[in-house]
Amino acid sequence: MNKLTAVLISLFSILLANPSWAQKRPPKQKDQQTVENAQDREAAKMAERQAQYGAHKDHLTEIQSKETQKRMKKTLKKAQKHSQGKLVPWHKRVFRKRKV
């Protein structure tokens, strides 16, 4: 009787030690990241940002009056004329440390 129970226990332990009771493996990734995929995603993201920026810029020019657009254009040209050749703002030029 003892031999029979020992055989049954060992048989059941072998049958129940099936790997199907273990955790399931995660599925393999279909979309693995490569250099080309990353570059394509980056280019698509940049194109979308450019489209959004262009749409917003068009929207802003549509809501402005003609006089406002002229004033802004004149102010921009004046600022470009006065800042020609000056890459650093005046406050950074004045308050920076001097080289000896």
C-alpha positions as CSV (number, residue, x, y, z in Angstrom):
1,M,0.0,0.0,0.0
2,N,2.8,2.4,0.8
3,K,4.5,1.6,-2.5
4,L,1.3,2.3,-4.3
5,T,0.8,5.7,-2.7
6,A,4.4,6.6,-3.3
7,V,4.0,5.7,-7.0
8,L,0.7,7.6,-7.3
9,I,2.2,10.7,-5.5
10,S,5.2,10.7,-7.8
11,L,3.1,10.2,-10.9
12,F,0.7,13.0,-9.9
13,S,3.7,15.3,-9.1
14,I,5.2,14.6,-12.5
15,L,1.9,15.2,-14.3
16,L,1.1,18.4,-12.3
17,A,4.6,19.9,-12.8
18,N,3.5,21.0,-16.3
19,P,4.9,24.4,-17.4
20,S,1.4,25.4,-18.5
21,W,0.7,26.3,-14.8
22,A,3.6,28.8,-14.9
23,Q,3.2,32.4,-16.0
24,K,2.6,33.0,-19.6
25,R,5.3,34.6,-21.6
26,P,4.7,38.0,-23.0
27,P,4.1,38.1,-26.7
28,K,7.0,39.0,-28.9
29,Q,7.1,42.6,-30.0
30,K,6.1,43.0,-33.5
31,D,7.3,46.6,-33.9
32,Q,10.9,46.6,-32.7
33,Q,12.6,49.9,-32.6
34,T,15.3,50.4,-35.1
35,V,17.2,53.4,-36.3
36,E,15.0,53.7,-39.4
37,N,11.8,53.5,-37.4
38,A,13.1,56.1,-34.9
39,Q,14.0,58.5,-37.7
40,D,10.7,58.0,-39.4
41,R,8.8,58.7,-36.2
42,E,10.9,61.8,-35.6
43,A,10.3,63.1,-39.1
44,A,6.6,62.5,-38.8
45,K,6.5,64.2,-35.4
46,M,8.4,67.2,-36.8
47,A,6.1,67.4,-39.9
48,E,3.1,67.4,-37.6
49,R,4.6,70.2,-35.4
50,Q,5.4,72.3,-38.5
51,A,1.8,71.9,-39.8
52,Q,0.4,72.9,-36.4
53,Y,2.7,75.9,-36.3
54,G,1.8,77.0,-39.8
55,A,-1.9,76.7,-39.1
56,H,-1.6,78.7,-35.9
57,K,0.4,81.4,-37.7
58,D,-2.2,81.6,-40.4
59,H,-4.9,81.9,-37.8
60,L,-3.1,84.8,-36.1
61,T,-2.7,86.7,-39.3
62,E,-6.3,86.2,-40.2
63,I,-7.6,87.7,-36.9
64,Q,-5.3,90.8,-37.2
65,S,-6.4,93.9,-39.0
66,K,-4.5,95.3,-42.0
67,E,-3.2,98.2,-40.0
68,T,-1.9,95.9,-37.3
69,Q,-0.1,93.7,-39.8
70,K,1.5,96.8,-41.4
71,R,2.6,98.1,-37.9
72,M,4.1,94.8,-37.0
73,K,6.0,94.5,-40.3
74,K,7.3,98.1,-39.9
75,T,8.4,97.4,-36.3
76,L,10.1,94.1,-37.3
77,K,12.1,95.8,-40.1
78,K,13.1,98.7,-37.7
79,A,14.3,96.2,-35.1
80,Q,16.3,94.2,-37.7
81,K,17.8,97.4,-39.0
82,H,19.0,98.5,-35.5
83,S,20.2,95.1,-34.4
84,Q,22.2,94.4,-37.5
85,G,25.5,92.7,-36.5
86,K,24.5,92.5,-32.8
87,L,24.0,88.9,-31.9
88,V,23.9,89.4,-28.1
89,P,21.3,91.7,-26.4
90,W,22.5,95.0,-25.0
91,H,22.1,94.0,-21.4
92,K,24.3,90.9,-21.8
93,R,26.9,93.0,-23.6
94,V,27.0,95.7,-20.9
95,F,27.0,93.4,-17.8
96,R,29.3,90.6,-19.0
97,K,32.8,90.1,-17.6
98,R,35.5,91.8,-19.6
99,K,38.5,89.7,-20.8
100,V,41.8,91.1,-19.7
